[in-house]
């Protein structure tokens, strides 16, 4: 195996995301990387995950976010059977929202 082995493309993207220093850098990077529709979809899925983790029911989430029942179901499956990404970050986000008085 070569010492100069190239990084996996996926690793490079995630390492780049980890290198972002603040919210402004993050917003600007994702604005360049993604379309407006892609960003809105990710934002909506994350909001759905937050609401599902708080016990909100599908119909209320649909009404509040405009997400389709298919999107809500997909996020719920990820919460229940996914790679625990949501489970890792949601407690941190909720704690920050509490500290900021937004929850």
N, C-alpha and C positions, 0 to 999 in steps of 0.2 A: 504494500500500500504506500502511496506517495505521501511525503510530508506535506506537500502543497495541495492536498485534497480539497476540492471545492466544497463549499457549504451547500447543503440542500437548499433549493430555492425557498421552500416554506420556512426553514429555519431563519434564513436571512430576513424575510419579511417580519417574522415575530421578533427577532433580535432588534430590528430597526424600530419597531413599535416600542419595545422596551427602552430604547435610547431617547425617546421623546421626553423633553424636560418639563413641559407644563401644558396646561389646557390649550393655550393658544397654538403651540407647536402641533399638538395632537389634532386640533380642528383643521389647521392648514394642511397637514399631511393627508388626513383622510379626505379632505376636500379635493386635493389633487389626485388621490388614488382612486376614489369612488365617484360614481355618478350621484346626482342628487337623489334619484330613486333608490339606489343601493343604500345610501346613508339613512334615508327615511325608513327603509325596511328594517335595517339593523336597529335603529332607535326604537321603532315600534315593537320589534320582537323583545328587546330588552325591557321595555315598559310592561309588556305582557307578562314576562317572566317575573318581574317585581310584583305585579298585581296577583298573579297566580300564587306566588309564594306567600302572599298575605291572605290567601284564602278567598279571593274574589271569584265569583262564578262567571262562567263563560259569557252569558248574556250581558252582564254588567261591564265586562271587559270589552266586549264588542261595541257596546254603546259608548264607552269612555274613550276607546282608542281608535275605533274604526277598523280594527283588525278583523280579518275574516275568521270564521270558525275553523277553517283549515290551518291558518297560522296559529291560532290559539292552541289547537290540538297538537300541532307540531312542537310548539314551545313546551307544552305540558309533557309531551313524551321526552323531550330533552331534559326537563327537570327531573323526571322520574327515572329514566333509563339512560341518560346521556353520559358524557365523560366527566361529569361533576364540575364543569366550568362555571355554570350558574351557581351551583352550591358553594363554590369557593368564593365568588365575588359578591353575591347578594348580601350576606351578613355584613361585609365591609361597607357596601353602599348604604345599607340601612342604618348602620352606625353613623356614617358621615351625614346622612340626611337628618338623623336625630340631633347630632351636634350642631348642625346648621339651622335647626328648627323647622325643617321642611317635611318632617314626618311626625 
